Amino acid sequence: MPFEAGKRSANLLLSYMWKAKEKKNEIKLSFKYSIYPTIEAEEKLLRAMHVETKSYNILLDVVNKARKEGNKITPKDTQDILKDLKVEGK
C-alpha cells in the first residue's frame, strides 16, 4: 500500500476556501480545522485520498495527451473516463 496506516500523523488539516466577487474586489477566506481521527477512520481517509490522487493523475494524462494531439476533452468525456475506471476497478 502507498500509505502507512500504522503511523498516525499528529493531525490532519482540512482547508476550505470561500470566494466571493464583489465588484472588482475579491475576498478570500480560509478556514483550517484540525481533526484527530481514529486509526480506522485515518485508514479510510488515506485510501480515499489515494484513489482520488490516482484518478486525478489518470485524467490529467488523458487530457494532456488529447491536447498534444489537438483534440478537446469535454466534461462529458471525463465523466465517461471515470465510469470506465470504476468498471475496470483501477
C-alpha positions as CSV (number, residue, x, y, z in Angstrom):
1,M,0.0,0.0,0.0
2,P,1.2,3.5,-0.7
3,F,0.3,4.7,2.7
4,E,1.3,3.6,6.2
5,A,-1.8,3.2,8.3
6,G,0.2,2.3,11.4
7,K,1.9,5.7,11.6
8,R,-0.6,8.3,12.7
9,S,0.1,11.9,11.8
10,A,-0.2,14.4,14.6
11,N,-3.3,15.8,12.9
12,L,-4.9,16.1,9.5
13,L,-5.6,19.7,8.4
14,L,-8.6,20.3,6.2
15,S,-8.7,23.6,4.5
16,Y,-11.8,25.2,3.0
17,M,-11.7,28.2,0.7
18,W,-14.6,30.6,0.1
19,K,-14.5,33.1,-2.7
20,A,-16.8,36.0,-3.3
21,K,-16.6,38.6,-6.0
22,E,-17.7,42.0,-5.1
23,K,-17.5,44.4,-8.0
24,K,-13.8,44.2,-8.9
25,N,-12.5,43.2,-5.4
26,E,-12.1,39.6,-4.5
27,I,-12.5,38.3,-0.9
28,K,-10.8,35.1,0.1
29,L,-11.3,33.4,3.4
30,S,-9.6,30.3,4.6
31,F,-10.6,28.0,7.4
32,K,-8.4,25.3,8.8
33,Y,-9.7,22.6,11.1
34,S,-7.6,20.1,13.0
35,I,-9.1,16.6,13.2
36,Y,-7.9,13.6,15.2
37,P,-9.4,10.5,13.5
38,T,-9.3,7.0,14.9
39,I,-6.9,4.6,13.3
40,E,-9.7,3.1,11.2
41,A,-11.0,6.5,10.1
42,E,-7.5,7.5,9.2
43,E,-7.0,4.4,7.1
44,K,-10.3,5.1,5.2
45,L,-9.2,8.8,4.7
46,L,-5.8,7.7,3.3
47,R,-7.4,5.1,1.0
48,A,-9.9,7.7,-0.3
49,M,-7.1,10.2,-0.9
50,H,-5.0,7.6,-2.7
51,V,-8.0,6.7,-5.0
52,E,-8.6,10.4,-5.7
53,T,-5.0,11.1,-6.5
54,K,-4.8,8.1,-8.9
55,S,-8.0,9.1,-10.6
56,Y,-6.8,12.7,-11.0
57,N,-3.5,11.7,-12.4
58,I,-5.1,9.3,-15.0
59,L,-7.5,12.1,-16.1
60,L,-4.6,14.6,-16.3
61,D,-2.6,12.2,-18.5
62,V,-5.6,11.7,-20.8
63,V,-6.3,15.4,-21.1
64,N,-2.6,16.2,-21.8
65,K,-2.4,13.5,-24.5
66,A,-5.5,14.9,-26.1
67,R,-4.2,18.4,-26.1
68,K,-1.0,17.3,-27.7
69,E,-3.0,15.6,-30.4
70,G,-5.1,18.7,-30.9
71,N,-8.3,17.1,-29.5
72,K,-10.6,18.7,-27.0
73,I,-11.9,16.8,-23.9
74,T,-15.4,17.8,-22.7
75,P,-16.7,17.3,-19.2
76,K,-18.9,14.5,-20.6
77,D,-15.7,12.8,-21.8
78,T,-14.1,13.0,-18.4
79,Q,-17.2,11.5,-16.8
80,D,-17.1,8.6,-19.2
81,I,-13.5,8.0,-18.4
82,L,-14.2,8.0,-14.7
83,K,-17.1,5.5,-15.3
84,D,-14.7,3.3,-17.3
85,L,-12.1,3.4,-14.5
86,K,-14.8,2.4,-11.9
87,V,-15.8,-0.6,-14.1
88,E,-12.1,-1.6,-14.6
89,G,-11.5,-1.3,-10.8
90,K,-8.4,0.8,-11.2
